[in-house]
Amino acid sequence: MRAEASSSSSPATYHVFLTFNMEDSVKAFIDHLHEALKEAGYRTCLDEDGDEGTERGENIISELEKSRISIIVFSERYAYSTRCLDKLVMILQNKRTSSDSHRVLPVFYNVFPHDVRQQDGNFGEAFKRYEERLKAEEGESKDRWTSKLEEWKNALKEAAGLAGMDLDCYR
């Protein structure tokens, strides 16, 4: 996770937590959005979905708690990343526990909000893969996967129902 401050005041606090799937072709859009946020004076935590390891979840929670807004860029391969889906769950949990002081703005880049909400299109294909994996699991692992799938589906429905930006000009 790369955090950059675009303003020198209060470097431990971010205005925006910006998250997306690095495996997708949204990097140029993200670079432009990140630069525009910086130029507008917003301190931005750019989450590039590259952190691995045991501290990953704690780092994300810490950065989320330091941010006022989360921008989630949903793109064609977003749902293929379990890390992105886990972060989405964390972002929405943070929104619910922060007494409405944390805002979430979904951006639909080259995907329809309906596909995110209903897990259609690429989102549906990703979940078909997860459901196939679930069939191969047994015992506690199967229970964890069942719970994760339900959690991810609910998070996608919730996020797609929020007011956001549908960038249909990129389709």
Contacts in CASP RR format, 6 or more apart in sequence:
PFRMAT RR
TARGET T0000
AUTHOR 0000-0000-0000
METHOD contacts of the structure
MODEL  1
MRAEASSSSSPATYHVFLTFNMEDSVKAFIDHLHEALKEAGYRTCLDEDG
DEGTERGENIISELEKSRISIIVFSERYAYSTRCLDKLVMILQNKRTSSD
SHRVLPVFYNVFPHDVRQQDGNFGEAFKRYEERLKAEEGESKDRWTSKLE
EWKNALKEAAGLAGMDLDCYR
1 45 0 8 1.000
1 46 0 8 1.000
1 47 0 8 1.000
1 48 0 8 1.000
1 50 0 8 1.000
1 51 0 8 1.000
1 59 0 8 1.000
1 60 0 8 1.000
1 63 0 8 1.000
2 46 0 8 1.000
2 48 0 8 1.000
3 14 0 8 1.000
3 45 0 8 1.000
3 46 0 8 1.000
3 63 0 8 1.000
4 34 0 8 1.000
4 38 0 8 1.000
4 43 0 8 1.000
4 44 0 8 1.000
4 45 0 8 1.000
4 46 0 8 1.000
5 11 0 8 1.000
5 14 0 8 1.000
5 43 0 8 1.000
6 37 0 8 1.000
6 38 0 8 1.000
6 39 0 8 1.000
6 41 0 8 1.000
6 42 0 8 1.000
6 43 0 8 1.000
6 44 0 8 1.000
7 41 0 8 1.000
7 42 0 8 1.000
7 43 0 8 1.000
10 43 0 8 1.000
11 43 0 8 1.000
12 66 0 8 1.000
13 43 0 8 1.000
13 66 0 8 1.000
13 67 0 8 1.000
14 43 0 8 1.000
14 44 0 8 1.000
14 45 0 8 1.000
14 63 0 8 1.000
14 66 0 8 1.000
14 67 0 8 1.000
14 68 0 8 1.000
15 37 0 8 1.000
15 41 0 8 1.000
15 42 0 8 1.000
15 43 0 8 1.000
15 44 0 8 1.000
15 67 0 8 1.000
15 68 0 8 1.000
15 69 0 8 1.000
16 37 0 8 1.000
16 42 0 8 1.000
16 43 0 8 1.000
16 44 0 8 1.000
16 45 0 8 1.000
16 67 0 8 1.000
16 68 0 8 1.000
16 69 0 8 1.000
16 70 0 8 1.000
16 71 0 8 1.000
17 44 0 8 1.000
17 45 0 8 1.000
17 47 0 8 1.000
17 63 0 8 1.000
17 64 0 8 1.000
17 67 0 8 1.000
17 69 0 8 1.000
17 70 0 8 1.000
17 71 0 8 1.000
17 91 0 8 1.000
18 30 0 8 1.000
18 33 0 8 1.000
18 34 0 8 1.000
18 37 0 8 1.000
18 44 0 8 1.000
18 45 0 8 1.000
18 46 0 8 1.000
18 47 0 8 1.000
18 70 0 8 1.000
18 71 0 8 1.000
18 73 0 8 1.000
19 47 0 8 1.000
19 49 0 8 1.000
19 70 0 8 1.000
19 71 0 8 1.000
19 72 0 8 1.000
19 73 0 8 1.000
19 84 0 8 1.000
19 87 0 8 1.000
19 91 0 8 1.000
20 26 0 8 1.000
20 30 0 8 1.000
20 47 0 8 1.000
20 48 0 8 1.000
20 49 0 8 1.000
20 72 0 8 1.000
20 73 0 8 1.000
20 75 0 8 1.000
20 78 0 8 1.000
20 84 0 8 1.000
21 49 0 8 1.000
21 73 0 8 1.000
21 75 0 8 1.000
21 77 0 8 1.000
21 78 0 8 1.000
21 80 0 8 1.000
21 81 0 8 1.000
21 84 0 8 1.000
22 48 0 8 1.000
22 49 0 8 1.000
22 50 0 8 1.000
23 49 0 8 1.000
23 77 0 8 1.000
23 80 0 8 1.000
23 81 0 8 1.000
24 75 0 8 1.000
24 76 0 8 1.000
24 77 0 8 1.000
24 78 0 8 1.000
25 75 0 8 1.000
25 76 0 8 1.000
26 73 0 8 1.000
26 75 0 8 1.000
26 109 0 8 1.000
26 110 0 8 1.000
29 73 0 8 1.000
29 109 0 8 1.000
29 167 0 8 1.000
29 170 0 8 1.000
30 46 0 8 1.000
30 73 0 8 1.000
33 71 0 8 1.000
33 73 0 8 1.000
34 44 0 8 1.000
34 46 0 8 1.000
37 44 0 8 1.000
38 44 0 8 1.000
45 63 0 8 1.000
45 66 0 8 1.000
45 67 0 8 1.000
47 60 0 8 1.000
47 63 0 8 1.000
47 87 0 8 1.000
49 81 0 8 1.000
49 83 0 8 1.000
49 84 0 8 1.000
49 87 0 8 1.000
50 83 0 8 1.000
51 59 0 8 1.000
51 60 0 8 1.000
56 83 0 8 1.000
57 86 0 8 1.000
57 90 0 8 1.000
60 87 0 8 1.000
60 90 0 8 1.000
61 90 0 8 1.000
61 94 0 8 1.000
64 70 0 8 1.000
64 90 0 8 1.000
64 91 0 8 1.000
64 94 0 8 1.000
64 102 0 8 1.000
65 94 0 8 1.000
65 98 0 8 1.000
67 102 0 8 1.000
68 101 0 8 1.000
68 102 0 8 1.000
68 103 0 8 1.000
69 102 0 8 1.000
69 103 0 8 1.000
69 104 0 8 1.000
69 105 0 8 1.000
70 91 0 8 1.000
70 94 0 8 1.000
70 95 0 8 1.000
70 102 0 8 1.000
70 103 0 8 1.000
70 104 0 8 1.000
70 105 0 8 1.000
71 105 0 8 1.000
71 106 0 8 1.000
71 107 0 8 1.000
72 88 0 8 1.000
72 91 0 8 1.000
72 104 0 8 1.000
72 105 0 8 1.000
72 106 0 8 1.000
72 107 0 8 1.000
72 159 0 8 1.000
73 107 0 8 1.000
73 109 0 8 1.000
74 106 0 8 1.000
74 107 0 8 1.000
74 108 0 8 1.000
74 109 0 8 1.000
74 111 0 8 1.000
74 116 0 8 1.000
74 159 0 8 1.000
74 160 0 8 1.000
75 109 0 8 1.000
75 110 0 8 1.000
75 111 0 8 1.000
76 110 0 8 1.000
76 111 0 8 1.000
76 122 0 8 1.000
77 122 0 8 1.000
77 126 0 8 1.000
78 84 0 8 1.000
78 111 0 8 1.000
78 116 0 8 1.000
78 122 0 8 1.000
78 123 0 8 1.000
79 85 0 8 1.000
79 116 0 8 1.000
79 119 0 8 1.000
79 122 0 8 1.000
79 123 0 8 1.000
79 124 0 8 1.000
79 126 0 8 1.000
79 127 0 8 1.000
79 152 0 8 1.000
79 156 0 8 1.000
80 122 0 8 1.000
80 126 0 8 1.000
80 129 0 8 1.000
82 148 0 8 1.000
85 148 0 8 1.000
85 152 0 8 1.000
85 155 0 8 1.000
85 156 0 8 1.000
88 152 0 8 1.000
88 155 0 8 1.000
88 156 0 8 1.000
88 159 0 8 1.000
89 151 0 8 1.000
89 152 0 8 1.000
89 155 0 8 1.000
91 104 0 8 1.000
91 159 0 8 1.000
92 104 0 8 1.000
92 155 0 8 1.000
92 158 0 8 1.000
92 159 0 8 1.000
94 102 0 8 1.000
95 102 0 8 1.000
95 103 0 8 1.000
95 104 0 8 1.000
104 159 0 8 1.000
104 162 0 8 1.000
105 162 0 8 1.000
105 163 0 8 1.000
105 164 0 8 1.000
105 165 0 8 1.000
106 113 0 8 1.000
106 116 0 8 1.000
106 159 0 8 1.000
106 160 0 8 1.000
106 161 0 8 1.000
106 162 0 8 1.000
106 164 0 8 1.000
106 165 0 8 1.000
107 164 0 8 1.000
107 165 0 8 1.000
107 167 0 8 1.000
108 116 0 8 1.000
108 160 0 8 1.000
108 164 0 8 1.000
108 165 0 8 1.000
108 166 0 8 1.000
108 167 0 8 1.000
108 168 0 8 1.000
109 167 0 8 1.000
109 170 0 8 1.000
110 167 0 8 1.000
110 170 0 8 1.000
110 171 0 8 1.000
111 122 0 8 1.000
111 123 0 8 1.000
112 120 0 8 1.000
112 166 0 8 1.000
113 160 0 8 1.000
113 161 0 8 1.000
113 166 0 8 1.000
114 120 0 8 1.000
114 160 0 8 1.000
115 121 0 8 1.000
115 122 0 8 1.000
115 123 0 8 1.000
115 124 0 8 1.000
116 123 0 8 1.000
116 156 0 8 1.000
116 159 0 8 1.000
116 160 0 8 1.000
117 156 0 8 1.000
117 157 0 8 1.000
117 160 0 8 1.000
117 161 0 8 1.000
118 157 0 8 1.000
119 126 0 8 1.000
119 127 0 8 1.000
119 153 0 8 1.000
119 156 0 8 1.000
123 156 0 8 1.000
127 149 0 8 1.000
127 152 0 8 1.000
127 153 0 8 1.000
130 145 0 8 1.000
130 149 0 8 1.000
130 152 0 8 1.000
131 149 0 8 1.000
133 145 0 8 1.000
134 142 0 8 1.000
134 145 0 8 1.000
134 146 0 8 1.000
134 149 0 8 1.000
137 145 0 8 1.000
END
